[in-house]
Every structure is written in structure tokens, then in C-alpha cells.
């Protein structure tokens, strides 16, 4: 069969509305032109609505609402991370063990910078990179020296209480490798332990607002974070408590969680504009979060500029960690490697980091901070008490308003309304122009053979 004949037969038998009137030559020319215009307008209108549905699916598939049915909620206490800030007594002890009591005391400052590295290494560069380096300088394996300096959990924490009930600090505060060095965290998914023990830190209408109290034995930073977040060089100061000796700190916080519709995971990352913690694309931490992503950006930038990374960078091949020349490079580009800038920023130094937020991150705010002296000449310590100011009465809910099924229904309804087409109508097109011609030829041959017999 000729293509024109097949096409004409298709138009006469098609279930798509209007096309048979176009093909039927018994109608007047004006009537056929009228139907041609109607069919074109219908298809054009259908195309516009389908394009609008696709655009809405791509850009507006998610909506946020605020929920207030708070009487049935269980609120997780945030992750508390303790990172030692400085321990000069331990540094002196390590220096005495390495070089004897009669050593150059400038090396203690070098140990301090290496053990608690935060991007700068002024004393290390001056003492060990000049024309006349100090006698006891070391030029590689900085992470090993950092491990010697940092205190163990037992030397960092004691007397932990959850809602005034004691628990073993170092049983639940697990080690966490961060770009600030070794820290200890509770309620975090980013710890180094494969199967960490977890304490049930849940607040609801039966338990009341939760409260955590710990005693810290060293100078430290205490971070209040979401369970997937990590301490880093650019953590906002509002999320950090700077802990010194002989002071009792109290902090009241408020929390707003984000609840996600189960169908949200079926929506692409680009559509929902966030990542779940298990949708990880990073190598520095096991779970995704905005803060972990910023650490990854800094690592990539360090490799780009200095061809090595900080010796405290987590989950990094030892061969990629900086030696002395790399440390000099990191120090020289401190501002460029520390400040995070958006990708649209121009003319500024910094790390361009285009990171999406976590889909499960919490909105935390400080309600009240206070401190008072607890001087004790026999023992040096500080206490930190972090509690919920009140049970949350609001939380955010991420809903799917345009899922894949909604898209299918919308497209199907549009084609049905404007052109009367269904899925089988499009199957007909394939049938008439592929299978139908061969079937017709086969039938003609079959009839010819029967006549010959």
C-alpha cells in the first residue's frame, strides 16, 4: 500500500476527534477547512497545557505548609558535639615526651597549631619553614602528631545527664572525625562508630522539654546541630558555645522540625531542591548535609590550589594530606580556602560552594544564654546545660503537590479534553504505519494463493 493510502485509511478510522472530517472528501471544502482549523487549535491548546503541566512538575512539585497538631509529636533532641579547643598541659606533656624537658618552647606552639588546626599555621611556618628551622621541627605525618595532642573522651567528658538521669558519657558520645579534628558527638549519624549506641533523647507531652547536662574537663567548642550536620570552619557562631574553665553555661533552644511526605523521595533532587542524608555524593562524610558539603568544597579547593588537603580532613587518603610545603600553601591561601561564597559572587576570594540543604535539617534558634562562675581550686571543669525552652508547637511539612501520577493524569486529561485521544489512540498510529501494511500484503498474498488453488 502507498503511504498516502495508509494515511487516508488511518484518518478515516482514527479515534482522534475531528480528523475523519478532514479526510472525508464528501464534505464541502469550507467544512473541511473548518475542521482543519478546529483540529489545529485543539492540538495547539493541548500542547500548551501539557507544556504548562510539565513546567509545573519540574518547578512546583513541592509545597511547604506549617503544621500545628503538636500534641502528637515526638521531638528529637539535636546532636551535641564537643570539640577540644586547646589543652596546653597535654601539649607540654607530649613535647616533654618527644624532645625532653629542655626543648624549644616555640615547638609547643607548633604542636598546638598542628593539633588544633583551623586553616592557619603562623608559628609552624615561621619556626620550620625559614632558612634556619628549629631543631625539633617535623615536616610530615601531621595527623599523627594531632592524635598525640588531642584528649581522649574520658579526659574530655564526665558526668552526663539526660533529664537528670545519669548515663555513661563515652558510651554514647562517639568519636567524630571532622575538619577541626577529633570530636565527640551524641545523637549524630556522622560518627565514626559503625553501630553506635543511642540514648533515647525524645521530648513529647509525656516527658516534657528535654535537657542535657554534661561536665567538660577541657577548653572546648560545643556545637548544637542537626543529626546530619558536622562542625566545620564556617559553622555559625550562634551554634557554638566557647567553653572555658570554672563556668556553668546554660542554653535554651527552640526547634522546628521538617516532616517530609513519603512521596518526596520519588521526586528528583532538582525538583525538591534538597538532598536526603542517604543521598550522599560526598567522600568526606558518610551522610549528606549542607555543612558536610561545604567541607567537601573546601577539600576540593585545597586540592586544586595546593595539591593536598589539611591533615585533619576526614576520610582522606594519607597520601593526599599536606606535608610542610603544603601547609605553607594552605596558610598562604587561608582566606581563599576558608570563606564560602555563592557561585554568582564575582570579584571576591573564597570557595564557591553550590550546596543544596538537607531535606531533614531542623530550624534551631537560641532562646536564652546564661553563664555563672563555679570556681573550684581543687578541680578544673565547666558544666553545660542545653535544654528545650518548650515543646515545639509548629513544624514544617514538605508535601508533594505534583507527583508523577499527577503528571500522567494531567497529560491524559488534557489530550482527552482537547483531541479525544487516549493511550490506544497513539498505539493506532504505530499500528497503521508499521504492522498494518505488512498485514494487508500478507492477506493479499494469502487470497491470491487460494484463488490459484
C-alpha positions in Angstrom: 0.0 0.0 0.0 1.1 3.5 -0.8 1.8 5.8 2.1 -1.0 8.2 1.0 -3.5 5.3 1.1 -2.3 4.2 4.5 -2.5 7.8 5.9 -6.0 8.2 4.4 -7.2 5.0 5.9 -5.8 6.0 9.3 -7.6 9.3 9.2 -10.9 7.6 8.3 -10.6 5.1 11.2 -8.8 7.1 13.8 -10.3 7.6 17.2 -8.8 11.1 17.5 -11.6 13.5 17.2 -12.1 15.6 14.1 -9.5 14.1 11.7 -12.0 11.9 9.8 -13.9 15.0 8.8 -10.7 16.4 7.4 -10.1 13.3 5.3 -13.7 12.8 4.0 -13.8 14.3 0.5 -17.6 14.1 0.5 -17.7 17.2 2.8 -17.6 20.7 1.3 -14.2 22.4 1.2 -15.3 25.1 3.6 -16.4 22.4 6.1 -13.1 20.6 5.8 -11.2 23.8 6.3 -13.3 24.5 9.4 -12.4 21.1 10.8 -8.7 21.6 10.0 -8.7 24.8 12.0 -10.5 23.1 14.9 -8.1 20.2 14.9 -5.1 22.6 14.8 -6.4 24.8 17.6 -7.2 21.8 19.7 -3.8 20.3 19.3 -2.1 23.7 19.9 -4.2 24.2 23.1 -3.4 20.7 24.2 0.3 21.3 23.7 0.3 24.5 25.7 -1.5 22.8 28.6 0.8 19.8 28.5 3.9 22.1 28.5 2.4 24.0 31.5 1.9 20.8 33.3 5.5 19.7 32.6 6.8 23.0 33.8 4.8 22.9 37.0 6.0 19.4 37.6 9.6 20.5 37.2 9.5 23.7 39.2 6.5 23.5 41.6 6.2 19.8 42.6 6.7 20.6 46.3 4.8 22.8 48.7 5.6 23.8 52.3 2.9 24.1 55.0 3.1 24.7 58.7 1.6 22.0 60.9 0.3 22.8 64.4 -1.1 19.4 65.6 1.8 19.4 68.1 0.1 17.2 70.8 1.1 14.0 68.9 4.7 14.9 68.1 7.9 13.3 69.2 10.8 15.8 69.0 14.4 14.6 68.7 17.0 16.4 70.8 19.7 17.9 68.5 23.1 16.5 68.1 25.6 17.8 70.7 29.2 17.7 69.5 32.2 18.5 71.8 35.5 19.5 70.1 38.5 20.2 72.2 39.8 23.7 71.6 43.1 23.7 73.4 44.9 21.8 76.1 48.3 23.3 76.9 49.0 20.9 79.7 48.8 18.0 77.4 50.8 19.7 74.8 53.6 20.3 77.3 53.5 16.7 78.3 53.7 15.5 74.7 56.5 17.9 74.0 58.4 16.6 77.0 58.0 13.0 75.8 59.1 13.8 72.3 62.0 16.1 72.9 62.8 16.1 76.6 62.1 18.7 79.2 64.8 21.0 77.9 63.2 21.7 74.5 62.4 24.8 72.5 59.1 26.1 73.9 58.2 27.5 70.5 57.6 23.9 69.4 54.7 23.8 71.9 53.0 26.5 69.8 53.7 24.4 66.7 52.1 21.3 68.3 49.2 23.5 69.3 48.7 24.7 65.7 49.0 21.2 64.3 46.8 19.5 66.8 44.0 22.2 66.6 44.5 23.3 63.1 41.9 25.8 61.8 43.3 26.8 58.5 46.2 29.0 59.7 49.7 27.9 60.9 51.6 31.1 61.6 54.1 29.6 64.2 54.7 26.4 62.2 55.6 28.3 59.1 57.9 30.8 60.9 59.6 28.1 63.0 60.0 25.3 60.5 60.0 26.9 57.0 62.7 29.5 57.3 66.3 29.4 56.4 67.2 28.3 59.9 64.4 25.9 61.1 64.0 25.0 64.7 65.9 21.9 65.8 62.9 19.7 66.6 60.7 20.6 63.6 58.8 17.8 61.8 57.7 18.1 58.2 55.1 15.4 57.6 52.7 13.0 59.3 51.0 15.9 61.0 47.9 13.9 61.6 49.9 11.5 63.9 51.1 14.5 66.0 47.5 15.8 66.1 46.3 12.4 67.5 49.0 12.6 70.2 47.8 16.1 71.3 44.1 15.6 71.3 42.5 14.3 74.6 40.5 11.1 74.8 36.8 11.1 75.6 37.4 10.1 79.2 39.8 13.1 79.6 37.2 15.4 77.9 33.8 14.5 79.4 32.3 13.2 82.6 29.0 13.3 84.5 26.4 13.3 81.7 22.7 13.6 82.5 19.6 13.4 80.3 16.6 14.8 82.0 18.5 14.5 85.3 19.1 10.8 84.7 22.9 9.9 84.6 24.4 8.0 81.6 27.9 6.9 80.6 29.3 9.8 78.6 31.8 8.0 76.5 29.4 5.1 75.8 27.1 7.4 73.9 29.4 10.3 72.9 31.0 8.7 69.9 34.2 9.9 68.1 33.6 12.0 65.0 36.3 12.9 62.5 35.9 16.5 61.4 38.0 19.1 59.6 38.5 20.5 63.1 40.0 17.3 64.3 38.6 14.5 66.5 35.3 15.5 68.3 32.8 13.5 70.4 29.1 13.6 69.4 25.8 12.3 70.7 22.6 12.0 68.5 24.7 12.4 65.3 24.6 10.0 62.3 28.1 11.2 61.3 30.1 9.5 64.0 32.9 7.0 63.2 31.2 4.1 65.0 29.6 1.5 62.7 26.8 0.6 65.2 26.7 3.5 67.7 24.8 3.1 70.9 22.0 5.7 71.1 20.2 7.1 74.0 16.5 7.8 73.6 16.5 11.6 73.7 12.9 12.2 72.8 10.7 15.0 74.1 6.9 14.9 73.9 3.8 15.7 76.0 4.6 12.9 78.4 8.3 13.7 79.0 8.2 17.5 78.7 11.1 19.5 77.2 14.4 17.6 77.2 17.5 18.7 79.0 21.1 17.5 78.6 23.8 18.3 81.1 27.5 17.5 80.7 30.7 18.3 82.5 33.6 19.2 80.3 37.2 18.9 81.5 39.0 20.9 78.8 38.6 24.1 76.9 36.3 23.2 74.1 33.8 24.2 71.5 30.3 22.7 72.0 28.1 22.6 68.9 24.3 22.3 68.7 23.5 20.8 65.3 21.1 18.7 63.4 21.8 14.9 63.4 23.3 15.0 59.9 25.3 18.2 60.4 29.0 18.4 61.2 31.2 21.1 62.9 33.3 23.0 60.4 35.3 26.2 59.9 32.2 28.2 58.9 29.7 26.9 61.5 27.7 30.0 62.6 28.8 31.3 66.0 25.2 31.1 67.2 25.5 27.3 67.0 28.8 27.2 69.1 29.4 27.6 72.8 33.0 28.6 73.6 33.8 26.7 76.8 36.3 27.9 79.4 37.1 26.6 82.9 35.1 27.3 86.0 31.9 28.5 84.2 28.5 26.9 84.2 26.8 27.5 80.8 23.1 27.3 80.2 21.4 27.5 76.8 17.7 27.3 76.0 16.9 26.5 72.4 13.8 26.2 70.3 13.4 23.6 67.4 11.2 23.4 64.3 11.5 20.1 62.6 10.8 19.4 58.9 8.4 16.5 58.2 8.6 15.0 54.7 5.8 13.4 52.7 6.9 9.8 51.9 6.4 10.5 48.2 9.0 13.3 48.4 11.8 10.7 47.8 10.2 9.9 44.4 10.7 13.5 43.3 14.1 14.3 41.8 16.7 16.3 43.8 16.5 19.2 41.3 12.7 19.4 41.8 12.6 19.3 45.6 15.9 21.4 45.9 17.2 19.4 48.8 19.0 16.1 49.5 18.2 13.4 52.0 21.2 12.3 54.2 21.4 8.9 52.5 21.6 10.6 49.0 25.2 11.2 49.6 27.6 12.5 46.9 30.5 13.4 49.2 33.6 11.5 50.3 34.4 13.4 53.5 31.4 12.3 55.5 29.1 9.3 55.3 25.8 11.3 55.1 24.9 14.4 53.2 24.2 17.8 54.8 24.9 21.3 53.8 27.7 21.6 56.3 29.3 18.3 55.1 29.0 19.6 51.5 30.8 22.8 52.5 33.7 20.7 53.9 33.8 18.8 50.6 34.0 22.1 48.7 36.9 23.2 50.9 38.7 19.9 50.3 38.3 20.1 46.5 39.6 23.7 46.6 42.6 22.7 48.7 43.5 20.0 46.2 43.1 22.4 43.4 45.3 25.1 44.8 47.8 23.2 46.9 47.6 19.7 45.5 47.0 18.4 49.1 44.4 18.7 51.9 44.5 19.6 55.6 45.9 16.8 57.7 42.6 16.9 59.7 40.4 16.5 56.7 38.1 13.4 57.4 38.1 10.3 55.2 41.1 11.4 53.2 43.9 9.2 51.8 47.1 9.9 53.8 48.9 10.4 50.5 46.7 13.5 49.9 47.4 15.1 53.2 49.8 18.1 53.2 53.4 18.0 54.3 55.3 21.2 55.3 55.2 22.7 51.8 51.5 22.0 51.6 50.9 23.5 55.0 52.7 26.7 53.8 50.4 26.8 50.8 47.3 26.4 53.0 48.5 29.2 55.2 49.2 31.5 52.3 45.7 31.0 50.9 43.9 31.0 54.2 41.1 33.5 53.3 40.6 32.0 49.8 40.2 28.5 51.3 38.1 29.4 54.4 35.4 31.9 53.2 32.5 30.3 51.3 30.9 32.4 48.6 27.9 31.8 46.3 28.6 30.8 42.7 27.1 34.1 41.4 29.5 36.2 43.5 32.2 37.9 41.5 35.4 39.7 42.4 35.7 38.0 45.8 38.1 35.5 47.2 36.6 32.3 48.6 35.4 28.8 48.0 32.5 28.6 45.5 30.1 26.1 47.0 26.8 25.3 45.3 25.3 23.0 48.0 21.7 22.1 48.5 20.3 22.0 52.0 19.4 18.7 53.7 15.7 17.7 53.4 15.7 16.8 57.1 17.6 19.7 58.6 16.0 21.4 61.6 15.4 25.1 62.3 17.1 25.9 65.6 17.1 29.2 67.5 18.6 30.3 70.7 16.1 31.5 73.2 18.4 32.4 76.1 22.0 32.0 77.1 23.4 32.4 80.6 26.6 31.7 82.5 27.9 31.9 86.1 31.1 31.2 87.9 31.7 27.8 89.6 35.3 28.3 90.6 36.8 25.2 92.3 40.6 25.4 93.1 40.7 21.6 93.5 39.3 20.7 90.1 39.2 22.5 86.7 36.0 21.9 84.8 32.9 23.6 83.3 29.3 22.5 83.0 27.0 22.8 80.0 23.2 22.6 80.3 21.3 22.6 77.0 17.5 22.3 77.1 14.4 22.9 75.0 12.8 26.1 76.1 9.4 24.5 75.4 7.9 21.7 73.3 7.6 22.9 69.7 4.1 24.0 68.6 4.9 24.3 64.9 6.8 22.3 62.3 7.2 22.5 58.6 5.8 19.9 56.3 7.1 19.2 52.8 4.3 17.9 50.6 4.2 16.6 47.1 1.6 18.5 45.1 2.5 17.3 41.7 3.9 13.7 41.6 4.4 11.5 38.5 0.9 10.1 38.8 -0.5 13.6 38.8 1.5 14.4 35.7 0.2 11.4 33.9 -3.4 12.2 34.9 -3.0 15.8 33.8 -1.5 15.0 30.4 -4.1 12.3 29.8 -7.0 14.6 30.8 -5.7 17.3 28.6 -5.4 15.1 25.5 -8.8 13.6 26.2 -10.4 17.0 26.6 -8.9 18.7 23.5 -8.5 15.9 21.0 -10.3 12.9 22.4 -7.2 10.9 22.4 -6.1 8.1 24.8 -3.0 5.9 25.0 -4.6 3.5 22.5 -5.1 6.3 20.0 -1.3 6.7 19.8 -0.9 2.9 19.5 -3.1 3.1 16.5 -0.7 5.5 14.8 2.1 2.9 15.3 -0.1 0.1 14.1 -1.3 1.8 10.9 2.1 2.8 9.8 4.1 -0.3 10.8 2.1 -3.5 11.3 -1.0 -2.7 9.2 0.8 -2.5 5.8 2.5 -5.9 6.2 -0.8 -7.4 7.3 -2.5 -6.2 4.2 0.2 -7.5 1.9 0.1 -10.9 3.7 -3.7 -11.1 3.3 -3.5 -10.3 -0.4 -0.9 -13.0 -1.0 -2.9 -15.5 1.0 -6.0 -14.8 -1.1 -4.0 -15.0 -4.3 -2.7 -18.4 -3.3 -6.2 -19.6 -2.5 -7.5 -18.5 -5.9 -4.6 -20.2 -7.7 -5.5 -23.5 -6.0 
